[in-house]
Amino acid sequence: MSVFVLDSNIVSFYLRQNEIVIQKVKDVLLEGHEVLISPIAYYEVKRGLLAIKAEKRLRELPLFVKY
């Protein structure tokens, strides 16, 4: 089993419903690998979403992290 650590760009693409990124994350999880996001990447994404007032994606971010 491998561990994949997502950077803030990948998390942003996921939250913007990028089908390629979503499918790749699903594939990696189905293969039994672990997917993580660092606290720094979480902060960068949240700060960016707050700056542009992206309310929907702000609500989705905790769900993504929990997933």
PDB file of N, CA, C and O in Angstrom:
ATOM      1  N   MET A   1       0.844  -1.183   0.000  1.00  0.00           N
ATOM      2  CA  MET A   1       0.000   0.000   0.000  1.00  0.00           C
ATOM      3  C   MET A   1       0.882   1.236   0.000  1.00  0.00           C
ATOM      4  O   MET A   1       1.873   1.309   0.726  1.00  0.00           O
ATOM      5  N   SER A   2       0.513   2.196  -0.815  1.00  0.00           N
ATOM      6  CA  SER A   2       1.219   3.466  -0.905  1.00  0.00           C
ATOM      7  C   SER A   2       0.366   4.564  -0.296  1.00  0.00           C
ATOM      8  O   SER A   2      -0.841   4.412  -0.108  1.00  0.00           O
ATOM      9  N   VAL A   3       1.020   5.660   0.003  1.00  0.00           N
ATOM     10  CA  VAL A   3       0.339   6.833   0.520  1.00  0.00           C
ATOM     11  C   VAL A   3       0.508   7.960  -0.495  1.00  0.00           C
ATOM     12  O   VAL A   3       1.625   8.255  -0.918  1.00  0.00           O
ATOM     13  N   PHE A   4      -0.585   8.579  -0.878  1.00  0.00           N
ATOM     14  CA  PHE A   4      -0.567   9.701  -1.803  1.00  0.00           C
ATOM     15  C   PHE A   4      -0.937  10.949  -1.019  1.00  0.00           C
ATOM     16  O   PHE A   4      -1.978  10.988  -0.364  1.00  0.00           O
ATOM     17  N   VAL A   5      -0.090  11.967  -1.083  1.00  0.00           N
ATOM     18  CA  VAL A   5      -0.349  13.235  -0.403  1.00  0.00           C
ATOM     19  C   VAL A   5      -0.694  14.256  -1.483  1.00  0.00           C
ATOM     20  O   VAL A   5       0.117  14.560  -2.357  1.00  0.00           O
ATOM     21  N   LEU A   6      -1.909  14.772  -1.401  1.00  0.00           N
ATOM     22  CA  LEU A   6      -2.386  15.707  -2.411  1.00  0.00           C
ATOM     23  C   LEU A   6      -1.944  17.131  -2.077  1.00  0.00           C
ATOM     24  O   LEU A   6      -1.966  17.545  -0.918  1.00  0.00           O
ATOM     25  N   ASP A   7      -1.549  17.862  -3.099  1.00  0.00           N
ATOM     26  CA  ASP A   7      -1.218  19.263  -2.868  1.00  0.00           C
ATOM     27  C   ASP A   7      -2.468  20.116  -3.070  1.00  0.00           C
ATOM     28  O   ASP A   7      -3.522  19.611  -3.458  1.00  0.00           O
ATOM     29  N   SER A   8      -2.340  21.390  -2.807  1.00  0.00           N
ATOM     30  CA  SER A   8      -3.510  22.273  -2.851  1.00  0.00           C
ATOM     31  C   SER A   8      -4.103  22.376  -4.251  1.00  0.00           C
ATOM     32  O   SER A   8      -5.314  22.547  -4.387  1.00  0.00           O
ATOM     33  N   ASN A   9      -3.290  22.277  -5.283  1.00  0.00           N
ATOM     34  CA  ASN A   9      -3.828  22.337  -6.650  1.00  0.00           C
ATOM     35  C   ASN A   9      -4.751  21.164  -6.940  1.00  0.00           C
ATOM     36  O   ASN A   9      -5.823  21.347  -7.517  1.00  0.00           O
ATOM     37  N   ILE A  10      -4.354  19.982  -6.555  1.00  0.00           N
ATOM     38  CA  ILE A  10      -5.172  18.793  -6.803  1.00  0.00           C
ATOM     39  C   ILE A  10      -6.471  18.870  -6.012  1.00  0.00           C
ATOM     40  O   ILE A  10      -7.534  18.531  -6.533  1.00  0.00           O
ATOM     41  N   VAL A  11      -6.397  19.314  -4.759  1.00  0.00           N
ATOM     42  CA  VAL A  11      -7.612  19.467  -3.958  1.00  0.00           C
ATOM     43  C   VAL A  11      -8.543  20.481  -4.613  1.00  0.00           C
ATOM     44  O   VAL A  11      -9.754  20.265  -4.666  1.00  0.00           O
ATOM     45  N   SER A  12      -7.994  21.574  -5.109  1.00  0.00           N
ATOM     46  CA  SER A  12      -8.810  22.592  -5.788  1.00  0.00           C
ATOM     47  C   SER A  12      -9.478  22.021  -7.028  1.00  0.00           C
ATOM     48  O   SER A  12     -10.660  22.267  -7.270  1.00  0.00           O
ATOM     49  N   PHE A  13      -8.724  21.257  -7.817  1.00  0.00           N
ATOM     50  CA  PHE A  13      -9.318  20.631  -9.006  1.00  0.00           C
ATOM     51  C   PHE A  13     -10.443  19.677  -8.602  1.00  0.00           C
ATOM     52  O   PHE A  13     -11.484  19.629  -9.257  1.00  0.00           O
ATOM     53  N   TYR A  14     -10.236  18.928  -7.538  1.00  0.00           N
ATOM     54  CA  TYR A  14     -11.258  17.996  -7.064  1.00  0.00           C
ATOM     55  C   TYR A  14     -12.529  18.757  -6.675  1.00  0.00           C
ATOM     56  O   TYR A  14     -13.635  18.368  -7.053  1.00  0.00           O
ATOM     57  N   LEU A  15     -12.361  19.830  -5.926  1.00  0.00           N
ATOM     58  CA  LEU A  15     -13.519  20.607  -5.484  1.00  0.00           C
ATOM     59  C   LEU A  15     -14.225  21.300  -6.642  1.00  0.00           C
ATOM     60  O   LEU A  15     -15.415  21.605  -6.554  1.00  0.00           O
ATOM     61  N   ARG A  16     -13.501  21.548  -7.721  1.00  0.00           N
ATOM     62  CA  ARG A  16     -14.108  22.152  -8.914  1.00  0.00           C
ATOM     63  C   ARG A  16     -14.689  21.098  -9.847  1.00  0.00           C
ATOM     64  O   ARG A  16     -15.050  21.392 -10.987  1.00  0.00           O
ATOM     65  N   GLN A  17     -14.774  19.868  -9.349  1.00  0.00           N
ATOM     66  CA  GLN A  17     -15.399  18.755 -10.070  1.00  0.00           C
ATOM     67  C   GLN A  17     -14.650  18.364 -11.337  1.00  0.00           C
ATOM     68  O   GLN A  17     -15.274  18.010 -12.338  1.00  0.00           O
ATOM     69  N   ASN A  18     -13.318  18.423 -11.307  1.00  0.00           N
ATOM     70  CA  ASN A  18     -12.518  17.968 -12.435  1.00  0.00           C
ATOM     71  C   ASN A  18     -12.615  16.444 -12.500  1.00  0.00           C
ATOM     72  O   ASN A  18     -12.146  15.740 -11.606  1.00  0.00           O
ATOM     73  N   GLU A  19     -13.229  15.951 -13.566  1.00  0.00           N
ATOM     74  CA  GLU A  19     -13.523  14.520 -13.683  1.00  0.00           C
ATOM     75  C   GLU A  19     -12.261  13.659 -13.674  1.00  0.00           C
ATOM     76  O   GLU A  19     -12.264  12.567 -13.107  1.00  0.00           O
ATOM     77  N   ILE A  20     -11.197  14.132 -14.288  1.00  0.00           N
ATOM     78  CA  ILE A  20      -9.954  13.350 -14.335  1.00  0.00           C
ATOM     79  C   ILE A  20      -9.387  13.169 -12.929  1.00  0.00           C
ATOM     80  O   ILE A  20      -8.981  12.070 -12.551  1.00  0.00           O
ATOM     81  N   VAL A  21      -9.362  14.256 -12.162  1.00  0.00           N
ATOM     82  CA  VAL A  21      -8.826  14.192 -10.802  1.00  0.00           C
ATOM     83  C   VAL A  21      -9.721  13.334  -9.914  1.00  0.00           C
ATOM     84  O   VAL A  21      -9.227  12.510  -9.145  1.00  0.00           O
ATOM     85  N   ILE A  22     -11.015  13.522 -10.016  1.00  0.00           N
ATOM     86  CA  ILE A  22     -11.952  12.730  -9.210  1.00  0.00           C
ATOM     87  C   ILE A  22     -11.770  11.243  -9.495  1.00  0.00           C
ATOM     88  O   ILE A  22     -11.706  10.434  -8.569  1.00  0.00           O
ATOM     89  N   GLN A  23     -11.687  10.888 -10.757  1.00  0.00           N
ATOM     90  CA  GLN A  23     -11.533   9.479 -11.120  1.00  0.00           C
ATOM     91  C   GLN A  23     -10.205   8.920 -10.616  1.00  0.00           C
ATOM     92  O   GLN A  23     -10.151   7.789 -10.133  1.00  0.00           O
ATOM     93  N   LYS A  24      -9.144   9.698 -10.725  1.00  0.00           N
ATOM     94  CA  LYS A  24      -7.836   9.224 -10.269  1.00  0.00           C
ATOM     95  C   LYS A  24      -7.847   8.989  -8.757  1.00  0.00           C
ATOM     96  O   LYS A  24      -7.305   7.989  -8.285  1.00  0.00           O
ATOM     97  N   VAL A  25      -8.456   9.897  -7.995  1.00  0.00           N
ATOM     98  CA  VAL A  25      -8.543   9.709  -6.542  1.00  0.00           C
ATOM     99  C   VAL A  25      -9.345   8.455  -6.222  1.00  0.00           C
ATOM    100  O   VAL A  25      -8.954   7.669  -5.360  1.00  0.00           O
ATOM    101  N   LYS A  26     -10.465   8.266  -6.915  1.00  0.00           N
ATOM    102  CA  LYS A  26     -11.268   7.057  -6.704  1.00  0.00           C
ATOM    103  C   LYS A  26     -10.480   5.798  -7.027  1.00  0.00           C
ATOM    104  O   LYS A  26     -10.524   4.822  -6.277  1.00  0.00           O
ATOM    105  N   ASP A  27      -9.761   5.818  -8.144  1.00  0.00           N
ATOM    106  CA  ASP A  27      -8.968   4.654  -8.546  1.00  0.00           C
ATOM    107  C   ASP A  27      -7.917   4.312  -7.492  1.00  0.00           C
ATOM    108  O   ASP A  27      -7.741   3.149  -7.128  1.00  0.00           O
ATOM    109  N   VAL A  28      -7.228   5.332  -7.013  1.00  0.00           N
ATOM    110  CA  VAL A  28      -6.178   5.125  -6.010  1.00  0.00           C
ATOM    111  C   VAL A  28      -6.778   4.526  -4.738  1.00  0.00           C
ATOM    112  O   VAL A  28      -6.199   3.613  -4.149  1.00  0.00           O
ATOM    113  N   LEU A  29      -7.927   5.031  -4.317  1.00  0.00           N
ATOM    114  CA  LEU A  29      -8.589   4.500  -3.114  1.00  0.00           C
ATOM    115  C   LEU A  29      -9.041   3.059  -3.327  1.00  0.00           C
ATOM    116  O   LEU A  29      -8.884   2.214  -2.446  1.00  0.00           O
ATOM    117  N   LEU A  30      -9.602   2.786  -4.502  1.00  0.00           N
ATOM    118  CA  LEU A  30     -10.064   1.426  -4.797  1.00  0.00           C
ATOM    119  C   LEU A  30      -8.912   0.426  -4.851  1.00  0.00           C
ATOM    120  O   LEU A  30      -9.103  -0.759  -4.578  1.00  0.00           O
ATOM    121  N   GLU A  31      -7.726   0.897  -5.199  1.00  0.00           N
ATOM    122  CA  GLU A  31      -6.546   0.029  -5.223  1.00  0.00           C
ATOM    123  C   GLU A  31      -5.994  -0.217  -3.820  1.00  0.00           C
ATOM    124  O   GLU A  31      -5.026  -0.957  -3.649  1.00  0.00           O
ATOM    125  N   GLY A  32      -6.614   0.407  -2.817  1.00  0.00           N
ATOM    126  CA  GLY A  32      -6.208   0.176  -1.437  1.00  0.00           C
ATOM    127  C   GLY A  32      -5.155   1.130  -0.903  1.00  0.00           C
ATOM    128  O   GLY A  32      -4.605   0.920   0.178  1.00  0.00           O
ATOM    129  N   HIS A  33      -4.880   2.171  -1.662  1.00  0.00           N
ATOM    130  CA  HIS A  33      -3.897   3.143  -1.219  1.00  0.00           C
ATOM    131  C   HIS A  33      -4.551   4.185  -0.317  1.00  0.00           C
ATOM    132  O   HIS A  33      -5.772   4.340  -0.296  1.00  0.00           O
ATOM    133  N   GLU A  34      -3.719   4.883   0.414  1.00  0.00           N
ATOM    134  CA  GLU A  34      -4.203   5.937   1.309  1.00  0.00           C
ATOM    135  C   GLU A  34      -3.987   7.291   0.638  1.00  0.00           C
ATOM    136  O   GLU A  34      -2.955   7.518   0.007  1.00  0.00           O
ATOM    137  N   VAL A  35      -4.963   8.188   0.775  1.00  0.00           N
ATOM    138  CA  VAL A  35      -4.877   9.528   0.208  1.00  0.00           C
ATOM    139  C   VAL A  35      -4.959  10.522   1.354  1.00  0.00           C
ATOM    140  O   VAL A  35      -5.895  10.494   2.154  1.00  0.00           O
ATOM    141  N   LEU A  36      -3.972  11.397   1.421  1.00  0.00           N
ATOM    142  CA  LEU A  36      -3.901  12.382   2.501  1.00  0.00           C
ATOM    143  C   LEU A  36      -3.773  13.784   1.941  1.00  0.00           C
ATOM    144  O   LEU A  36      -3.364  13.982   0.797  1.00  0.00           O
ATOM    145  N   ILE A  37      -4.132  14.756   2.772  1.00  0.00           N
ATOM    146  CA  ILE A  37      -3.902  16.161   2.465  1.00  0.00           C
ATOM    147  C   ILE A  37      -3.191  16.751   3.672  1.00  0.00           C
ATOM    148  O   ILE A  37      -3.603  16.541   4.812  1.00  0.00           O
ATOM    149  N   SER A  38      -2.131  17.484   3.414  1.00  0.00           N
ATOM    150  CA  SER A  38      -1.367  18.058   4.519  1.00  0.00           C
ATOM    151  C   SER A  38      -2.120  19.242   5.115  1.00  0.00           C
ATOM    152  O   SER A  38      -2.944  19.856   4.438  1.00  0.00           O
ATOM    153  N   PRO A  39      -1.849  19.562   6.359  1.00  0.00           N
ATOM    154  CA  PRO A  39      -2.471  20.741   6.969  1.00  0.00           C
ATOM    155  C   PRO A  39      -2.156  22.026   6.197  1.00  0.00           C
ATOM    156  O   PRO A  39      -2.985  22.934   6.137  1.00  0.00           O
ATOM    157  N   ILE A  40      -0.985  22.099   5.621  1.00  0.00           N
ATOM    158  CA  ILE A  40      -0.615  23.290   4.849  1.00  0.00           C
ATOM    159  C   ILE A  40      -1.473  23.407   3.599  1.00  0.00           C
ATOM    160  O   ILE A  40      -1.949  24.494   3.272  1.00  0.00           O
ATOM    161  N   ALA A  41      -1.673  22.300   2.901  1.00  0.00           N
ATOM    162  CA  ALA A  41      -2.516  22.311   1.702  1.00  0.00           C
ATOM    163  C   ALA A  41      -3.960  22.649   2.076  1.00  0.00           C
ATOM    164  O   ALA A  41      -4.629  23.395   1.361  1.00  0.00           O
ATOM    165  N   TYR A  42      -4.437  22.105   3.185  1.00  0.00           N
ATOM    166  CA  TYR A  42      -5.793  22.415   3.647  1.00  0.00           C
ATOM    167  C   TYR A  42      -5.925  23.915   3.889  1.00  0.00           C
ATOM    168  O   TYR A  42      -6.899  24.535   3.461  1.00  0.00           O
ATOM    169  N   TYR A  43      -4.955  24.488   4.568  1.00  0.00           N
ATOM    170  CA  TYR A  43      -4.971  25.922   4.861  1.00  0.00           C
ATOM    171  C   TYR A  43      -4.960  26.732   3.564  1.00  0.00           C
ATOM    172  O   TYR A  43      -5.727  27.684   3.421  1.00  0.00           O
ATOM    173  N   GLU A  44      -4.094  26.357   2.621  1.00  0.00           N
ATOM    174  CA  GLU A  44      -4.006  27.099   1.360  1.00  0.00           C
ATOM    175  C   GLU A  44      -5.331  27.065   0.610  1.00  0.00           C
ATOM    176  O   GLU A  44      -5.783  28.087   0.094  1.00  0.00           O
ATOM    177  N   VAL A  45      -5.947  25.902   0.550  1.00  0.00           N
ATOM    178  CA  VAL A  45      -7.226  25.784  -0.154  1.00  0.00           C
ATOM    179  C   VAL A  45      -8.305  26.584   0.558  1.00  0.00           C
ATOM    180  O   VAL A  45      -9.049  27.334  -0.075  1.00  0.00           O
ATOM    181  N   LYS A  46      -8.391  26.426   1.866  1.00  0.00           N
ATOM    182  CA  LYS A  46      -9.433  27.145   2.611  1.00  0.00           C
ATOM    183  C   LYS A  46      -9.250  28.653   2.493  1.00  0.00           C
ATOM    184  O   LYS A  46     -10.218  29.387   2.295  1.00  0.00           O
ATOM    185  N   ARG A  47      -8.016  29.110   2.614  1.00  0.00           N
ATOM    186  CA  ARG A  47      -7.748  30.545   2.504  1.00  0.00           C
ATOM    187  C   ARG A  47      -8.151  31.065   1.122  1.00  0.00           C
ATOM    188  O   ARG A  47      -8.745  32.137   1.009  1.00  0.00           O
ATOM    189  N   GLY A  48      -7.832  30.312   0.082  1.00  0.00           N
ATOM    190  CA  GLY A  48      -8.208  30.704  -1.268  1.00  0.00           C
ATOM    191  C   GLY A  48      -9.714  30.744  -1.463  1.00  0.00           C
ATOM    192  O   GLY A  48     -10.240  31.657  -2.099  1.00  0.00           O
ATOM    193  N   LEU A  49     -10.405  29.757  -0.918  1.00  0.00           N
ATOM    194  CA  LEU A  49     -11.864  29.720  -1.044  1.00  0.00           C
ATOM    195  C   LEU A  49     -12.514  30.857  -0.274  1.00  0.00           C
ATOM    196  O   LEU A  49     -13.497  31.439  -0.731  1.00  0.00           O
ATOM    197  N   LEU A  50     -11.970  31.172   0.887  1.00  0.00           N
ATOM    198  CA  LEU A  50     -12.486  32.307   1.657  1.00  0.00           C
ATOM    199  C   LEU A  50     -12.272  33.618   0.903  1.00  0.00           C
ATOM    200  O   LEU A  50     -13.139  34.492   0.913  1.00  0.00           O
ATOM    201  N   ALA A  51     -11.127  33.753   0.254  1.00  0.00           N
ATOM    202  CA  ALA A  51     -10.802  34.983  -0.470  1.00  0.00           C
ATOM    203  C   ALA A  51     -11.766  35.238  -1.621  1.00  0.00           C
ATOM    204  O   ALA A  51     -12.088  36.388  -1.921  1.00  0.00           O
ATOM    205  N   ILE A  52     -12.228  34.168  -2.267  1.00  0.00           N
ATOM    206  CA  ILE A  52     -13.156  34.343  -3.391  1.00  0.00           C
ATOM    207  C   ILE A  52     -14.610  34.091  -2.988  1.00  0.00           C
ATOM    208  O   ILE A  52     -15.511  34.085  -3.827  1.00  0.00           O
ATOM    209  N   LYS A  53     -14.812  33.886  -1.697  1.00  0.00           N
ATOM    210  CA  LYS A  53     -16.164  33.667  -1.152  1.00  0.00           C
ATOM    211  C   LYS A  53     -16.883  32.506  -1.855  1.00  0.00           C
ATOM    212  O   LYS A  53     -18.045  32.624  -2.245  1.00  0.00           O
ATOM    213  N   ALA A  54     -16.179  31.401  -2.005  1.00  0.00           N
ATOM    214  CA  ALA A  54     -16.721  30.204  -2.656  1.00  0.00           C
ATOM    215  C   ALA A  54     -17.433  29.358  -1.599  1.00  0.00           C
ATOM    216  O   ALA A  54     -16.895  28.357  -1.125  1.00  0.00           O
ATOM    217  N   GLU A  55     -18.624  29.764  -1.246  1.00  0.00           N
ATOM    218  CA  GLU A  55     -19.372  29.139  -0.148  1.00  0.00           C
ATOM    219  C   GLU A  55     -19.628  27.647  -0.379  1.00  0.00           C
ATOM    220  O   GLU A  55     -19.471  26.837   0.534  1.00  0.00           O
ATOM    221  N   LYS A  56     -20.017  27.295  -1.592  1.00  0.00           N
ATOM    222  CA  LYS A  56     -20.319  25.881  -1.866  1.00  0.00           C
ATOM    223  C   LYS A  56     -19.077  25.016  -1.674  1.00  0.00           C
ATOM    224  O   LYS A  56     -19.139  23.975  -1.020  1.00  0.00           O
ATOM    225  N   ARG A  57     -17.959  25.441  -2.237  1.00  0.00           N
ATOM    226  CA  ARG A  57     -16.731  24.659  -2.106  1.00  0.00           C
ATOM    227  C   ARG A  57     -16.211  24.669  -0.670  1.00  0.00           C
ATOM    228  O   ARG A  57     -15.577  23.708  -0.235  1.00  0.00           O
ATOM    229  N   LEU A  58     -16.474  25.749   0.068  1.00  0.00           N
ATOM    230  CA  LEU A  58     -16.088  25.777   1.486  1.00  0.00           C
ATOM    231  C   LEU A  58     -16.849  24.717   2.269  1.00  0.00           C
ATOM    232  O   LEU A  58     -16.307  24.111   3.193  1.00  0.00           O
ATOM    233  N   ARG A  59     -18.097  24.495   1.901  1.00  0.00           N
ATOM    234  CA  ARG A  59     -18.881  23.442   2.568  1.00  0.00           C
ATOM    235  C   ARG A  59     -18.412  22.049   2.150  1.00  0.00           C
ATOM    236  O   ARG A  59     -18.508  21.102   2.931  1.00  0.00           O
ATOM    237  N   GLU A  60     -17.908  21.922   0.932  1.00  0.00           N
ATOM    238  CA  GLU A  60     -17.469  20.626   0.421  1.00  0.00           C
ATOM    239  C   GLU A  60     -16.083  20.236   0.942  1.00  0.00           C
ATOM    240  O   GLU A  60     -15.767  19.048   1.006  1.00  0.00           O
ATOM    241  N   LEU A  61     -15.263  21.203   1.311  1.00  0.00           N
ATOM    242  CA  LEU A  61     -13.890  20.905   1.729  1.00  0.00           C
ATOM    243  C   LEU A  61     -13.839  19.932   2.914  1.00  0.00           C
ATOM    244  O   LEU A  61     -13.100  18.950   2.840  1.00  0.00           O
ATOM    245  N   PRO A  62     -14.587  20.156   4.003  1.00  0.00           N
ATOM    246  CA  PRO A  62     -14.534  19.184   5.099  1.00  0.00           C
ATOM    247  C   PRO A  62     -15.028  17.793   4.694  1.00  0.00           C
ATOM    248  O   PRO A  62     -14.542  16.786   5.210  1.00  0.00           O
ATOM    249  N   LEU A  63     -15.981  17.740   3.783  1.00  0.00           N
ATOM    250  CA  LEU A  63     -16.484  16.447   3.307  1.00  0.00           C
ATOM    251  C   LEU A  63     -15.405  15.725   2.517  1.00  0.00           C
ATOM    252  O   LEU A  63     -15.258  14.509   2.634  1.00  0.00           O
ATOM    253  N   PHE A  64     -14.655  16.460   1.717  1.00  0.00           N
ATOM    254  CA  PHE A  64     -13.565  15.870   0.955  1.00  0.00           C
ATOM    255  C   PHE A  64     -12.500  15.313   1.886  1.00  0.00           C
ATOM    256  O   PHE A  64     -12.003  14.206   1.681  1.00  0.00           O
ATOM    257  N   VAL A  65     -12.155  16.077   2.902  1.00  0.00           N
ATOM    258  CA  VAL A  65     -11.112  15.650   3.841  1.00  0.00           C
ATOM    259  C   VAL A  65     -11.570  14.419   4.601  1.00  0.00           C
ATOM    260  O   VAL A  65     -10.770  13.525   4.878  1.00  0.00           O
ATOM    261  N   LYS A  66     -12.845  14.366   4.938  1.00  0.00           N
ATOM    262  CA  LYS A  66     -13.398  13.226   5.674  1.00  0.00           C
ATOM    263  C   LYS A  66     -13.436  11.983   4.794  1.00  0.00           C
ATOM    264  O   LYS A  66     -13.269  10.867   5.284  1.00  0.00           O
ATOM    265  N   TYR A  67     -13.654  12.175   3.499  1.00  0.00           N
ATOM    266  CA  TYR A  67     -13.773  11.086   2.523  1.00  0.00           C
ATOM    267  C   TYR A  67     -12.504  10.285   2.523  1.00  0.00           C
ATOM    268  O   TYR A  67     -12.386   9.316   1.773  1.00  0.00           O
TER     269      TYR A  67
END
